Amino acid sequence: MVTLGQILFRLLTYDFCPWANRWADLLKRPIACLGLAAISALACAIFVKPLALVAFAAVMLVVALGYLWPGVAVRGLVCEVRFPQRRVTEGESAEVMIRVINRWPFPIWGIAIEQGFGSESSPSECDLSRCGSVALARVAGWTTSEFHWEFVPDCRGEYPLVTPSLVTGFPFGLRKARRPVAVEQTLLVWPRLMPLETLLDAAETRPSDDLFSDHRVGDSGDMTGTRLFRNGDSLRRVHWAQTARQGRMIVCERQAPAQSAIRVVIDSDPHLHRGTGGDGTLEWSIRIAASVCAAYHRENAQVEYCFGHEVIPLRSGSQGMRAFLDLLAKWKPCDHEHDWHGAVVSIGHRPNPKTSPARPVGACDHEHSSDACRRIHHHNCGVFQLTITTDLGLEHRTEHRHVHGDQRLIILKTAAFEKTCAICGEEHHPPNRLSIVLDHPADVVADFRRKWRQVCHAG
């Protein structure tokens, strides 16, 4: 039953004249009110009394001052921005240093830094209207002023995300004049890494050149002995004959590979992902992939990271990991499904300009796509592959699907990350029981770590 209050609410909020909305929006601007005041004062001066010309002149003076002064003010300002820190991780505090040089003999008020520091925008889609702005205090004449503040980036990227601008609308805000800010040193924000206590069994990674170690315990080589079952051991290691004979769980210990190998692949096509900014499925895919790569890299495994069709091997040591995280911070997705094509890139090595063409990070090029695809299938033999995708990726993507080694899938449910998704289609079930399906966007870290631990123990 409709109440009287609901009827009144509908009457008061109903748009009876939608055609007049654009004219009403114009009246919200200060210049429209000043224009009406100037026209009214001029009409009174003509038809009523010439003294109204004083009001007309005052209004026009305000308009002229409001439009001309901001441009004059910023013309004498020089602004530079730098970050004392070179690298931070998502969620960590970073310091920003701004230096403003005022070449005018008079002070400047009402200035601000806009764009480039917004926490709501990601490197892949930065809405300039939402990039954060910082208001600065008064800058005295013929002086150099420095400002410091702390901000917390919640998404990876190379900050500032876009070129910042020095903006002023003083004194009346009728017009904003802006001037680009010089960036002396950028800030690299690494993706957030999730700690992983356990890794997939060594049997799921392929040994390098079939070499096994006599000093490391695994389950790929010859049997070295037996021991009691410990919580977290795979059921594949159980020695059932000894278990039946002794009445308690006994597991086998085998040799471990001298060096394991793993390839981590993500679907980098933005059309297969949902959600915006740091809460979208693409950014979470990058965080998960970086966490897995870092965990295996710490164990001295051979790690390969794949965007689209490109294989990127990680170099050993802390320098290789740092170069890898730097690349992730700078990477921006393209509108096409192929991101980097060309020769295999080795993290930490500078390409030879005489033998390889220069390609900016994130540059799109459909050239040599078939060659890159064939190169990946050539490397697929004997490498355990972990593919991070979405339910849309299961339906539309075909690369990295058929591999000769073991494969596991980490699937992010797009409908959970964006409930208003209208083209998600039917629900796609994972190919096997050891796939990880993430559908809790409120706490992705806990959900992933719990399911990762279950797969490691059940594998």
PyMOL commands that set and color helices and strands:
alter all, ss='L'
color gray80, all
select helices_A, chain A and resi 4-13+18-27+30-47+50-75+202-204+235-237+240-246+270-272+277-279+281-298+317-330+369-379+391-396+414-417+441-458
alter helices_A, ss='H'
color red, helices_A
select strands_A, chain A and resi 77-82+87-89+94-102+111-114+133-135+143-151+157-159+165-168+177-180+182-185+187-190+212-228+250-257+261-266+302-307+310-313+384-390+407-412+436-438
alter strands_A, ss='S'
color yellow, strands_A
deselect
rebuild
show_as cartoon
